[in-house]
Amino acid sequence: LTVDKQVAHELAKFQGNKLDLSGPTTIDVNVAKELANFQGSLLFLNGLTLLDRDVAREFVKFHGKSIWLNGLKSLDVYTARILVEGNYGLYLDGLTHIDRELARALTVKARGNLSLLGVDTIDENVAQELANFKGGNLILGLKSMDIKVAKALAPLQSDLYIWCLASMNASVARELSDIQSHEIVLNGLREIDKETAEGLGDFLVDKLYLWGLKTIDKDVAHGLAKFQGENLDLRGLTTIDAGVAQELATFRGNKLQLTGLKSIDAKTR
């Protein structure tokens, strides 16, 4: 399934923000050349399963905000190097594995967001390359993280979004606390203990998002309230007691998000 050049030429005239052509599985260089003229922000081509270098070179001419290529299951290093020449974000959530060379290719010149939600595990060498990312948001689908990976990611200066990490021990939290990002999103975390909360409280970022937490006890609240940033977002919490509220009230930032609360128990557990 592909797209005709003339059809692509006409569609590229669309004046809206988002053009979604996620049906075609292949396009040739002439079609890519036409689509690159689209003046909107978001170009979705999630049906593509293959991407050759000539097509990638045409995409570089796209001036929108991001290109979504989530249908790609693999990407060679040379094509990746071409893709990142463009001034846009890349969504490559179909990739399930990246090695050090591909990580380096994707980060060395990246400008916009880089999304790799399909990659659920990385080693310290890949993490070290990703830490050099200087684009917008680095979006990862990690389901596990050890101390070595956390330490390797710590020099990252771009914002870090990890959506699928359901648990984190205290040692990993302490290593990751040195991260240089402006904000970090760990919305996959479902529960944390006192020691992990204290590690998260030591993060140097301005904004910490922990939407996945539904309930916390007083000790966890105490650790999180130590966070020195401006925004602590706990909108996933559905209930708290007076003891938790008392601890959270000691947070000295500018914004404490508790918009998910459905009940407040006056009794301290």
Accessible surface in RSA format (square Angstrom, percent):
REM  Atomic radii and reference values for relative SASA: ProtOr
REM  Chains: A
REM  Algorithm: Lee & Richards
REM  Probe-radius: 1.40
REM  Slices: 20
REM RES _ NUM      All-atoms   Total-Side   Main-Chain    Non-polar    All polar
REM                ABS   REL    ABS   REL    ABS   REL    ABS   REL    ABS   REL
RES LEU A   1   147.48  82.1 100.78  72.1  46.70 117.4 109.80  77.1  37.69 101.4
RES THR A   2    81.89  58.2  63.21  64.1  18.68  44.5  57.95  77.8  23.94  36.2
RES VAL A   3    18.75  12.3  10.34   9.4   8.41  20.3  13.92  12.1   4.83  13.1
RES ASP A   4    85.73  60.1  71.77  71.4  13.96  33.0  32.37  76.2  53.36  53.2
RES LYS A   5   108.46  52.9 105.48  64.7   2.98   7.1  53.67  48.3  54.79  58.4
RES GLN A   6   103.78  58.0 103.21  75.4   0.57   1.4  50.13 106.7  53.65  40.7
RES VAL A   7    75.20  49.5  71.88  65.1   3.32   8.0  75.14  65.3   0.05   0.1
RES ALA A   8     0.00   0.0   0.00   0.0   0.00   0.0   0.00   0.0   0.00   0.0
RES HIS A   9    68.76  37.6  67.25  46.7   1.51   3.9  46.60  48.0  22.16  25.8
RES GLU A  10    84.79  48.7  75.76  57.3   9.03  21.5  42.37  82.0  42.42  34.6
RES LEU A  11    62.24  34.7  59.91  42.9   2.33   5.9  62.24  43.7   0.00   0.0
RES ALA A  12     8.86   8.1   3.84   5.9   5.03  11.4   4.13   5.8   4.74  12.5
RES LYS A  13   111.64  54.5 100.37  61.6  11.26  26.8  73.15  65.8  38.49  41.0
RES PHE A  14    96.63  48.3  85.30  52.8  11.33  29.5  94.81  57.5   1.82   5.2
RES GLN A  15   164.49  92.0 131.30  96.0  33.19  79.0  66.91 142.4  97.58  74.0
RES GLY A  16    26.26  32.4   0.00   N/A  26.26  32.4  22.54  61.9   3.72   8.3
RES ASN A  17    86.06  59.3  75.39  72.9  10.67  25.7  36.72  88.4  49.34  47.7
RES LYS A  18    99.66  48.6  85.43  52.4  14.24  33.9  39.26  35.3  60.41  64.3
RES LEU A  19    14.60   8.1  14.18  10.1   0.43   1.1  14.60  10.3   0.00   0.0
RES ASP A  20    74.36  52.1  48.70  48.5  25.67  60.7  20.94  49.3  53.42  53.3
RES LEU A  21    27.47  15.3  24.30  17.4   3.18   8.0  27.15  19.1   0.33   0.9
RES SER A  22    41.90  35.4  24.41  32.6  17.49  40.3  24.89  53.0  17.01  23.8
RES GLY A  23    43.00  53.0   0.00   N/A  43.00  53.0  30.71  84.3  12.29  27.5
RES PRO A  24    12.71   9.3  12.60  11.5   0.10   0.4  12.60  10.4   0.10   0.6
RES THR A  25    50.00  35.6  50.00  50.7   0.00   0.0  41.14  55.3   8.85  13.4
RES THR A  26    59.58  42.4  59.14  60.0   0.45   1.1  44.10  59.2  15.48  23.4
RES ILE A  27    17.67  10.1   1.63   1.2  16.04  38.7   3.84   2.8  13.83  37.5
RES ASP A  28    76.78  53.8  70.28  70.0   6.49  15.3  37.77  88.9  39.01  38.9
RES VAL A  29    57.26  37.7  54.91  49.7   2.35   5.7  54.91  47.7   2.35   6.4
RES ASN A  30    70.23  48.4  69.46  67.1   0.77   1.9   1.51   3.6  68.73  66.4
RES VAL A  31     1.68   1.1   1.68   1.5   0.00   0.0   1.68   1.5   0.00   0.0
RES ALA A  32     0.00   0.0   0.00   0.0   0.00   0.0   0.00   0.0   0.00   0.0
RES LYS A  33   113.33  55.3 111.72  68.5   1.61   3.8  54.58  49.1  58.75  62.6
RES GLU A  34    22.39  12.9  22.39  16.9   0.00   0.0   0.25   0.5  22.14  18.1
RES LEU A  35     0.20   0.1   0.20   0.1   0.00   0.0   0.20   0.1   0.00   0.0
RES ALA A  36     4.96   4.6   1.24   1.9   3.71   8.4   1.24   1.7   3.71   9.8
RES ASN A  37    83.44  57.5  77.91  75.3   5.53  13.3  20.28  48.8  63.16  61.0
RES PHE A  38     1.79   0.9   0.00   0.0   1.79   4.7   0.00   0.0   1.79   5.1
RES GLN A  39   143.45  80.2 111.81  81.7  31.64  75.3  55.19 117.5  88.26  66.9
RES GLY A  40     9.92  12.2   0.00   N/A   9.92  12.2   7.56  20.8   2.36   5.3
RES SER A  41    36.51  30.8  35.65  47.6   0.86   2.0   4.51   9.6  31.99  44.8
RES LEU A  42    36.98  20.6  36.98  26.5   0.00   0.0  36.98  26.0   0.00   0.0
RES LEU A  43     0.00   0.0   0.00   0.0   0.00   0.0   0.00   0.0   0.00   0.0
RES PHE A  44    22.15  11.1  22.15  13.7   0.00   0.0  22.15  13.4   0.00   0.0
RES LEU A  45     0.65   0.4   0.56   0.4   0.08   0.2   0.65   0.5   0.00   0.0
RES ASN A  46    40.63  28.0  31.61  30.5   9.02  21.7  13.96  33.6  26.66  25.8
RES GLY A  47    13.67  16.9   0.00   N/A  13.67  16.9  11.84  32.5   1.83   4.1
RES LEU A  48     0.45   0.3   0.45   0.3   0.00   0.0   0.45   0.3   0.00   0.0
RES THR A  49    66.78  47.5  59.20  60.0   7.57  18.0  47.24  63.5  19.54  29.5
RES LEU A  50   130.05  72.4 121.55  87.0   8.51  21.4 123.03  86.4   7.02  18.9
RES LEU A  51    19.94  11.1   1.35   1.0  18.60  46.7   3.13   2.2  16.81  45.2
RES ASP A  52    82.76  58.0  72.59  72.2  10.17  24.0  41.70  98.1  41.06  40.9
RES ARG A  53   103.88  43.6 102.29  52.1   1.60   3.8  24.34  33.3  79.54  48.2
RES ASP A  54    78.91  55.3  76.51  76.1   2.41   5.7  11.36  26.7  67.56  67.4
RES VAL A  55     2.53   1.7   2.53   2.3   0.00   0.0   2.53   2.2   0.00   0.0
RES ALA A  56     0.00   0.0   0.00   0.0   0.00   0.0   0.00   0.0   0.00   0.0
RES ARG A  57   118.71  49.8 113.72  58.0   4.99  11.9  49.09  67.1  69.63  42.2
RES GLU A  58    21.29  12.2  21.29  16.1   0.00   0.0   0.00   0.0  21.29  17.4
RES PHE A  59     0.00   0.0   0.00   0.0   0.00   0.0   0.00   0.0   0.00   0.0
RES VAL A  60    40.88  26.9  33.51  30.3   7.37  17.7  33.51  29.1   7.37  20.0
RES LYS A  61   107.46  52.4  99.94  61.3   7.51  17.9  78.63  70.8  28.83  30.7
RES PHE A  62     0.63   0.3   0.00   0.0   0.63   1.6   0.00   0.0   0.63   1.8
RES HIS A  63   153.44  83.9 124.07  86.2  29.37  75.1  88.31  91.0  65.13  75.8
RES GLY A  64     9.72  12.0   0.00   N/A   9.72  12.0   6.48  17.8   3.25   7.3
RES LYS A  65   143.33  69.9 129.87  79.7  13.46  32.1  80.05  72.1  63.28  67.4
RES SER A  66     5.38   4.5   5.38   7.2   0.00   0.0   3.84   8.2   1.54   2.2
RES ILE A  67     0.00   0.0   0.00   0.0   0.00   0.0   0.00   0.0   0.00   0.0
RES TRP A  68    53.88  21.6  53.88  26.1   0.00   0.0  53.88  28.7   0.00   0.0
RES LEU A  69     0.00   0.0   0.00   0.0   0.00   0.0   0.00   0.0   0.00   0.0
RES ASN A  70    35.56  24.5  28.27  27.3   7.29  17.6  14.52  34.9  21.04  20.3
RES GLY A  71    12.43  15.3   0.00   N/A  12.43  15.3  11.66  32.0   0.76   1.7
RES LEU A  72     0.73   0.4   0.73   0.5   0.00   0.0   0.73   0.5   0.00   0.0
RES LYS A  73   144.55  70.5 128.88  79.1  15.66  37.3  87.75  79.0  56.80  60.5
RES SER A  74    83.85  70.9  72.26  96.4  11.58  26.7  43.37  92.3  40.48  56.7
RES LEU A  75    18.27  10.2   2.19   1.6  16.08  40.4   6.34   4.5  11.93  32.1
RES ASP A  76    66.13  46.3  52.46  52.2  13.67  32.3  40.63  95.6  25.49  25.4
RES VAL A  77    31.29  20.6  29.62  26.8   1.66   4.0  29.62  25.7   1.66   4.5
RES TYR A  78   125.65  58.7 123.51  70.3   2.13   5.6  75.55  56.8  50.10  61.8
RES THR A  79     0.49   0.3   0.49   0.5   0.00   0.0   0.09   0.1   0.40   0.6
RES ALA A  80     0.00   0.0   0.00   0.0   0.00   0.0   0.00   0.0   0.00   0.0
RES ARG A  81   108.91  45.7 106.00  54.0   2.92   6.9  38.61  52.8  70.30  42.6
RES ILE A  82    27.91  15.9  26.42  19.7   1.49   3.6  27.91  20.1   0.00   0.0
RES LEU A  83     0.00   0.0   0.00   0.0   0.00   0.0   0.00   0.0   0.00   0.0
RES VAL A  84     4.90   3.2   1.72   1.6   3.17   7.6   4.84   4.2   0.06   0.1
RES GLU A  85    72.89  41.8  61.22  46.3  11.67  27.8  22.01  42.6  50.88  41.5
RES GLY A  86     2.13   2.6   0.00   N/A   2.13   2.6   1.11   3.0   1.03   2.3
RES ASN A  87   101.14  69.7  90.20  87.2  10.94  26.4  18.92  45.5  82.22  79.5
RES TYR A  88     9.23   4.3   0.45   0.3   8.78  22.8   2.99   2.2   6.24   7.7
RES GLY A  89     0.95   1.2   0.00   N/A   0.95   1.2   0.95   2.6   0.00   0.0
RES LEU A  90     6.72   3.7   6.22   4.5   0.49   1.2   6.22   4.4   0.49   1.3
RES TYR A  91    26.60  12.4  26.60  15.1   0.00   0.0   9.24   6.9  17.36  21.4
RES LEU A  92     0.00   0.0   0.00   0.0   0.00   0.0   0.00   0.0   0.00   0.0
RES ASP A  93    31.53  22.1  21.04  20.9  10.48  24.8  13.36  31.4  18.17  18.1
RES GLY A  94     7.21   8.9   0.00   N/A   7.21   8.9   6.52  17.9   0.70   1.6
RES LEU A  95     1.73   1.0   1.65   1.2   0.08   0.2   1.73   1.2   0.00   0.0
RES THR A  96    94.19  67.0  83.84  85.0  10.35  24.7  56.29  75.6  37.90  57.3
RES HIS A  97   129.53  70.8 117.20  81.5  12.33  31.5  86.85  89.5  42.68  49.7
RES ILE A  98     4.58   2.6   0.28   0.2   4.31  10.4   0.86   0.6   3.73  10.1
RES ASP A  99    72.26  50.6  68.08  67.8   4.18   9.9  28.29  66.6  43.97  43.8
RES ARG A 100    87.42  36.7  84.83  43.2   2.59   6.2  28.73  39.3  58.70  35.6
RES GLU A 101    76.79  44.1  75.68  57.3   1.11   2.6  41.56  80.4  35.23  28.8
RES LEU A 102    11.99   6.7  11.99   8.6   0.00   0.0  11.99   8.4   0.00   0.0
RES ALA A 103     0.00   0.0   0.00   0.0   0.00   0.0   0.00   0.0   0.00   0.0
RES ARG A 104    96.87  40.7  96.80  49.3   0.07   0.2  40.29  55.1  56.58  34.3
RES ALA A 105     2.31   2.1   0.18   0.3   2.13   4.8   2.06   2.9   0.25   0.7
RES LEU A 106     0.08   0.0   0.00   0.0   0.08   0.2   0.00   0.0   0.08   0.2
RES THR A 107     3.47   2.5   1.81   1.8   1.66   4.0   0.00   0.0   3.47   5.2
RES VAL A 108    96.15  63.3  65.69  59.5  30.46  73.4  72.12  62.7  24.03  65.2
RES LYS A 109   104.82  51.1  94.20  57.8  10.63  25.3  62.39  56.2  42.43  45.2
RES ALA A 110    16.31  15.0   7.05  10.9   9.25  21.0   8.99  12.7   7.32  19.4
RES ARG A 111   116.58  48.9  94.52  48.2  22.06  52.5  33.65  46.0  82.94  50.3
RES GLY A 112    18.85  23.2   0.00   N/A  18.85  23.2  17.93  49.2   0.93   2.1
RES ASN A 113    32.13  22.2  27.04  26.1   5.08  12.2   1.60   3.8  30.53  29.5
RES LEU A 114     2.26   1.3   2.26   1.6   0.00   0.0   2.26   1.6   0.00   0.0
RES SER A 115     0.82   0.7   0.82   1.1   0.00   0.0   0.00   0.0   0.82   1.2
RES LEU A 116     0.26   0.1   0.26   0.2   0.00   0.0   0.26   0.2   0.00   0.0
RES LEU A 117    65.91  36.7  54.49  39.0  11.42  28.7  54.67  38.4  11.24  30.3
RES GLY A 118    23.72  29.3   0.00   N/A  23.72  29.3  15.70  43.1   8.02  18.0
RES VAL A 119     0.64   0.4   0.62   0.6   0.02   0.1   0.62   0.5   0.02   0.1
RES ASP A 120    54.88  38.4  53.86  53.6   1.02   2.4   6.73  15.8  48.16  48.0
RES THR A 121    78.80  56.0  74.00  75.0   4.80  11.4  52.03  69.9  26.78  40.5
RES ILE A 122    19.12  10.9   1.23   0.9  17.90  43.1   9.00   6.5  10.12  27.5
RES ASP A 123    78.70  55.1  69.69  69.4   9.01  21.3  38.47  90.5  40.23  40.1
RES GLU A 124    75.23  43.2  72.02  54.5   3.21   7.6  13.90  26.9  61.33  50.1
RES ASN A 125    62.13  42.8  61.92  59.8   0.21   0.5   2.28   5.5  59.85  57.8
RES VAL A 126     4.74   3.1   4.74   4.3   0.00   0.0   4.74   4.1   0.00   0.0
RES ALA A 127     0.00   0.0   0.00   0.0   0.00   0.0   0.00   0.0   0.00   0.0
RES GLN A 128    92.00  51.4  90.73  66.3   1.27   3.0  22.20  47.3  69.80  52.9
RES GLU A 129    11.95   6.9  11.95   9.0   0.00   0.0   0.01   0.0  11.95   9.8
RES LEU A 130     0.08   0.0   0.08   0.1   0.00   0.0   0.08   0.1   0.00   0.0
RES ALA A 131     6.72   6.2   2.57   4.0   4.14   9.4   2.57   3.6   4.14  11.0
RES ASN A 132    76.69  52.9  72.69  70.2   4.00   9.6  16.70  40.2  59.99  58.0
RES PHE A 133     0.07   0.0   0.00   0.0   0.07   0.2   0.00   0.0   0.07   0.2
RES LYS A 134   132.83  64.8 107.24  65.8  25.59  60.9  81.43  73.3  51.39  54.7
RES GLY A 135    14.09  17.4   0.00   N/A  14.09  17.4   1.78   4.9  12.31  27.6
RES GLY A 136    30.12  37.1   0.00   N/A  30.12  37.1  27.07  74.3   3.06   6.8
RES ASN A 137    34.15  23.6  34.15  33.0   0.00   0.0   0.05   0.1  34.10  33.0
RES LEU A 138     0.00   0.0   0.00   0.0   0.00   0.0   0.00   0.0   0.00   0.0
RES ILE A 139    16.40   9.3  16.40  12.2   0.00   0.0  16.40  11.8   0.00   0.0
RES LEU A 140     0.76   0.4   0.76   0.5   0.00   0.0   0.76   0.5   0.00   0.0
RES GLY A 141     0.70   0.9   0.00   N/A   0.70   0.9   0.00   0.0   0.70   1.6
RES LEU A 142     0.10   0.1   0.10   0.1   0.00   0.0   0.10   0.1   0.00   0.0
RES LYS A 143   135.95  66.3 116.73  71.6  19.22  45.8  64.22  57.8  71.73  76.4
RES SER A 144    64.35  54.4  57.51  76.7   6.84  15.8  42.99  91.6  21.35  29.9
RES MET A 145    23.30  12.1   0.98   0.6  22.32  53.1   4.62   3.9  18.68  24.7
RES ASP A 146    81.48  57.1  73.62  73.3   7.86  18.6  40.17  94.5  41.31  41.2
RES ILE A 147    78.76  44.8  77.91  58.0   0.85   2.1  77.91  56.1   0.85   2.3
RES LYS A 148   131.13  64.0 125.99  77.3   5.14  12.2  75.88  68.3  55.25  58.9
RES VAL A 149     4.32   2.8   4.32   3.9   0.00   0.0   4.32   3.8   0.00   0.0
RES ALA A 150     0.00   0.0   0.00   0.0   0.00   0.0   0.00   0.0   0.00   0.0
RES LYS A 151   136.03  66.4 130.32  80.0   5.71  13.6  72.92  65.6  63.10  67.2
RES ALA A 152    19.15  17.6   7.71  11.9  11.44  26.0  17.67  24.9   1.48   3.9
RES LEU A 153     0.00   0.0   0.00   0.0   0.00   0.0   0.00   0.0   0.00   0.0
RES ALA A 154    12.31  11.3  11.50  17.7   0.82   1.9  11.78  16.6   0.53   1.4
RES PRO A 155    80.98  59.0  68.52  62.5  12.46  45.3  74.96  61.9   6.02  37.4
RES LEU A 156     0.00   0.0   0.00   0.0   0.00   0.0   0.00   0.0   0.00   0.0
RES GLN A 157   111.38  62.3  96.46  70.5  14.92  35.5  19.53  41.6  91.84  69.7
RES SER A 158    10.94   9.2   3.25   4.3   7.70  17.7   7.59  16.2   3.35   4.7
RES ASP A 159    25.73  18.0  24.44  24.3   1.28   3.0   1.45   3.4  24.28  24.2
RES LEU A 160     0.00   0.0   0.00   0.0   0.00   0.0   0.00   0.0   0.00   0.0
RES TYR A 161    39.20  18.3  39.20  22.3   0.00   0.0  20.87  15.7  18.33  22.6
RES ILE A 162     0.09   0.1   0.00   0.0   0.09   0.2   0.00   0.0   0.09   0.3
RES TRP A 163    95.99  38.5  83.81  40.6  12.17  28.6  76.74  40.9  19.25  31.2
RES CYS A 164    51.57  39.0  36.12  40.3  15.45  36.3  10.69  27.1  40.87  44.1
RES LEU A 165     2.67   1.5   2.56   1.8   0.11   0.3   2.56   1.8   0.11   0.3
RES ALA A 166    51.53  47.4  48.87  75.4   2.66   6.0  48.87  68.8   2.66   7.0
RES SER A 167    78.44  66.3  71.65  95.6   6.78  15.6  35.27  75.1  43.17  60.5
RES MET A 168    15.79   8.2   0.18   0.1  15.61  37.2   7.39   6.3   8.40  11.1
RES ASN A 169    87.86  60.6  79.07  76.4   8.79  21.2  38.42  92.5  49.44  47.8
RES ALA A 170    14.97  13.8  12.64  19.5   2.33   5.3  12.64  17.8   2.33   6.2
RES SER A 171    38.47  32.5  35.96  48.0   2.51   5.8   8.45  18.0  30.02  42.1
RES VAL A 172     2.07   1.4   2.07   1.9   0.00   0.0   2.07   1.8   0.00   0.0
RES ALA A 173     0.00   0.0   0.00   0.0   0.00   0.0   0.00   0.0   0.00   0.0
RES ARG A 174   128.26  53.9 120.21  61.3   8.05  19.2  54.58  74.6  73.67  44.7
RES GLU A 175    54.29  31.2  51.15  38.7   3.14   7.5   5.25  10.2  49.04  40.0
RES LEU A 176     0.00   0.0   0.00   0.0   0.00   0.0   0.00   0.0   0.00   0.0
RES SER A 177    10.80   9.1  10.52  14.0   0.28   0.6   0.09   0.2  10.71  15.0
RES ASP A 178    80.32  56.3  79.53  79.2   0.80   1.9  16.72  39.4  63.60  63.4
RES ILE A 179     0.41   0.2   0.00   0.0   0.41   1.0   0.00   0.0   0.41   1.1
RES GLN A 180   100.29  56.1  77.52  56.7  22.77  54.2  21.63  46.0  78.66  59.7
RES SER A 181     6.00   5.1   0.00   0.0   6.00  13.8   0.01   0.0   5.99   8.4
RES HIS A 182    85.78  46.9  79.51  55.3   6.27  16.0  65.61  67.6  20.17  23.5
RES GLU A 183    18.34  10.5  18.34  13.9   0.00   0.0   0.84   1.6  17.50  14.3
RES ILE A 184     0.00   0.0   0.00   0.0   0.00   0.0   0.00   0.0   0.00   0.0
RES VAL A 185     4.90   3.2   4.90   4.4   0.00   0.0   4.90   4.3   0.00   0.0
RES LEU A 186     0.22   0.1   0.00   0.0   0.22   0.6   0.22   0.2   0.00   0.0
RES ASN A 187    12.83   8.8   6.85   6.6   5.97  14.4   5.84  14.0   6.99   6.8
RES GLY A 188     4.67   5.8   0.00   N/A   4.67   5.8   3.56   9.8   1.12   2.5
RES LEU A 189     0.15   0.1   0.04   0.0   0.11   0.3   0.04   0.0   0.11   0.3
RES ARG A 190   134.04  56.3 124.39  63.4   9.65  23.0  48.20  65.9  85.84  52.0
RES GLU A 191   132.61  76.1 127.24  96.3   5.37  12.8  41.45  80.2  91.16  74.4
RES ILE A 192    21.09  12.0   0.14   0.1  20.95  50.5   6.94   5.0  14.16  38.4
RES ASP A 193    78.19  54.8  68.33  68.0   9.86  23.3  37.60  88.5  40.60  40.5
RES LYS A 194    90.89  44.3  87.90  53.9   2.99   7.1  33.80  30.4  57.09  60.8
RES GLU A 195    86.29  49.5  84.86  64.2   1.43   3.4  39.28  76.0  47.01  38.4
RES THR A 196     0.59   0.4   0.59   0.6   0.00   0.0   0.00   0.0   0.59   0.9
RES ALA A 197     0.00   0.0   0.00   0.0   0.00   0.0   0.00   0.0   0.00   0.0
RES GLU A 198    51.96  29.8  51.90  39.3   0.06   0.2   9.06  17.5  42.90  35.0
RES GLY A 199     1.85   2.3   0.00   N/A   1.85   2.3   0.95   2.6   0.90   2.0
RES LEU A 200     0.00   0.0   0.00   0.0   0.00   0.0   0.00   0.0   0.00   0.0
RES GLY A 201     1.08   1.3   0.00   N/A   1.08   1.3   0.00   0.0   1.08   2.4
RES ASP A 202    71.67  50.2  59.79  59.5  11.87  28.1  20.61  48.5  51.06  50.9
RES PHE A 203     1.70   0.9   0.00   0.0   1.70   4.4   0.00   0.0   1.70   4.9
RES LEU A 204   120.56  67.1  92.54  66.2  28.02  70.4  96.86  68.0  23.70  63.8
RES VAL A 205     1.98   1.3   0.00   0.0   1.98   4.8   0.53   0.5   1.45   3.9
RES ASP A 206    57.30  40.1  56.95  56.7   0.35   0.8   5.54  13.0  51.76  51.6
RES LYS A 207    66.11  32.3  66.11  40.6   0.00   0.0  19.77  17.8  46.34  49.4
RES LEU A 208     0.25   0.1   0.00   0.0   0.25   0.6   0.00   0.0   0.25   0.7
RES TYR A 209    33.29  15.5  33.29  18.9   0.00   0.0  17.06  12.8  16.23  20.0
RES LEU A 210     0.11   0.1   0.00   0.0   0.11   0.3   0.10   0.1   0.01   0.0
RES TRP A 211    85.74  34.4  83.07  40.2   2.67   6.3  83.07  44.3   2.67   4.3
RES GLY A 212     3.64   4.5   0.00   N/A   3.64   4.5   3.64  10.0   0.00   0.0
RES LEU A 213     0.32   0.2   0.31   0.2   0.01   0.0   0.31   0.2   0.01   0.0
RES LYS A 214   105.89  51.7 105.75  64.9   0.14   0.3  66.86  60.2  39.03  41.6
RES THR A 215    71.75  51.0  61.06  61.9  10.70  25.5  28.84  38.7  42.92  64.9
RES ILE A 216    10.57   6.0   2.19   1.6   8.38  20.2  10.39   7.5   0.18   0.5
RES ASP A 217    75.32  52.8  69.70  69.4   5.62  13.3  32.36  76.1  42.96  42.8
RES LYS A 218    85.21  41.6  82.39  50.6   2.82   6.7  39.52  35.6  45.69  48.7
RES ASP A 219    73.00  51.1  71.26  70.9   1.74   4.1   3.49   8.2  69.51  69.3
RES VAL A 220     5.73   3.8   5.73   5.2   0.00   0.0   5.73   5.0   0.00   0.0
RES ALA A 221     0.00   0.0   0.00   0.0   0.00   0.0   0.00   0.0   0.00   0.0
RES HIS A 222    89.38  48.8  88.66  61.6   0.72   1.8  58.42  60.2  30.96  36.0
RES GLY A 223     0.03   0.0   0.00   N/A   0.03   0.0   0.00   0.0   0.03   0.1
RES LEU A 224     0.00   0.0   0.00   0.0   0.00   0.0   0.00   0.0   0.00   0.0
RES ALA A 225     8.63   7.9   2.00   3.1   6.63  15.1   2.62   3.7   6.01  15.9
RES LYS A 226    83.92  40.9  75.78  46.5   8.14  19.4  56.47  50.8  27.45  29.2
RES PHE A 227     1.17   0.6   0.00   0.0   1.17   3.0   0.00   0.0   1.17   3.4
RES GLN A 228   147.17  82.3 118.29  86.4  28.88  68.8  57.60 122.6  89.57  67.9
RES GLY A 229     5.86   7.2   0.00   N/A   5.86   7.2   4.72  13.0   1.14   2.6
RES GLU A 230    92.40  53.0  92.13  69.7   0.26   0.6  41.86  81.0  50.53  41.3
RES ASN A 231    13.49   9.3  13.36  12.9   0.12   0.3   3.80   9.2   9.68   9.4
RES LEU A 232     0.00   0.0   0.00   0.0   0.00   0.0   0.00   0.0   0.00   0.0
RES ASP A 233     0.76   0.5   0.76   0.8   0.00   0.0   0.17   0.4   0.58   0.6
RES LEU A 234     0.02   0.0   0.00   0.0   0.02   0.0   0.02   0.0   0.00   0.0
RES ARG A 235    82.04  34.4  75.91  38.7   6.13  14.6  20.28  27.7  61.75  37.4
RES GLY A 236     8.68  10.7   0.00   N/A   8.68  10.7   7.80  21.4   0.88   2.0
RES LEU A 237     0.03   0.0   0.03   0.0   0.00   0.0   0.03   0.0   0.00   0.0
RES THR A 238    41.73  29.7  40.97  41.5   0.76   1.8  28.52  38.3  13.20  20.0
RES THR A 239    26.05  18.5  25.88  26.2   0.17   0.4  20.89  28.1   5.15   7.8
RES ILE A 240     5.79   3.3   5.68   4.2   0.11   0.3   5.79   4.2   0.00   0.0
RES ASP A 241     3.00   2.1   3.00   3.0   0.00   0.0   0.06   0.1   2.94   2.9
RES ALA A 242    41.87  38.5  33.81  52.2   8.06  18.3  38.40  54.1   3.47   9.2
RES GLY A 243     2.26   2.8   0.00   N/A   2.26   2.8   2.26   6.2   0.00   0.0
RES VAL A 244     0.46   0.3   0.46   0.4   0.00   0.0   0.46   0.4   0.00   0.0
RES ALA A 245    36.31  33.4  30.74  47.4   5.57  12.7  32.70  46.1   3.61   9.6
RES GLN A 246   117.59  65.8 108.10  79.0   9.49  22.6  39.78  84.7  77.81  59.0
RES GLU A 247    26.87  15.4  26.73  20.2   0.14   0.3   0.81   1.6  26.05  21.3
RES LEU A 248     2.62   1.5   2.00   1.4   0.62   1.5   2.00   1.4   0.62   1.7
RES ALA A 249    80.70  74.2  46.24  71.4  34.45  78.4  55.52  78.2  25.18  66.7
RES THR A 250    80.89  57.5  65.39  66.3  15.51  37.0  66.63  89.5  14.26  21.6
RES PHE A 251    19.75   9.9   3.59   2.2  16.16  42.0   3.59   2.2  16.16  46.2
RES ARG A 252   220.43  92.6 185.98  94.8  34.45  82.0  66.37  90.7 154.07  93.4
RES GLY A 253    25.00  30.8   0.00   N/A  25.00  30.8   3.10   8.5  21.90  49.1
RES ASN A 254   124.54  85.9  92.59  89.5  31.95  76.9  14.08  33.9 110.46 106.8
RES LYS A 255   102.63  50.1  98.10  60.2   4.53  10.8  50.58  45.5  52.05  55.4
RES LEU A 256    58.53  32.6  31.28  22.4  27.26  68.5  31.28  22.0  27.26  73.3
RES GLN A 257    28.00  15.7  27.32  20.0   0.68   1.6   0.68   1.5  27.32  20.7
RES LEU A 258    41.63  23.2  29.84  21.3  11.79  29.6  31.07  21.8  10.56  28.4
RES THR A 259   103.65  73.7  67.06  68.0  36.58  87.2  68.96  92.6  34.69  52.4
RES GLY A 260    21.46  26.5   0.00   N/A  21.46  26.5  20.55  56.4   0.91   2.0
RES LEU A 261    44.24  24.6  18.67  13.4  25.57  64.3  18.85  13.2  25.39  68.3
RES LYS A 262   177.82  86.8 138.91  85.2  38.91  92.6  93.44  84.1  84.38  89.9
RES SER A 263    62.46  52.8  54.05  72.1   8.41  19.4  46.79  99.6  15.66  21.9
RES ILE A 264   120.74  68.7  89.41  66.6  31.33  75.5  89.73  64.6  31.01  84.2
RES ASP A 265    61.25  42.9  54.45  54.2   6.79  16.1  20.91  49.2  40.34  40.2
RES ALA A 266    86.42  79.5  65.87 101.6  20.55  46.7  71.17 100.2  15.25  40.4
RES LYS A 267   162.78  79.4 157.07  96.4   5.71  13.6 105.38  94.9  57.39  61.1
RES THR A 268    74.42  52.9  45.44  46.1  28.98  69.1  30.83  41.4  43.60  65.9
RES ARG A 269   167.43  70.3 107.11  54.6  60.32 143.6  93.60 127.9  73.83  44.7
END  Absolute sums over single chains surface
CHAIN  1 A    12490.4      10572.7       1917.7       6422.4       6068.0
END  Absolute sums over all chains
TOTAL         12490.4      10572.7       1917.7       6422.4       6068.0
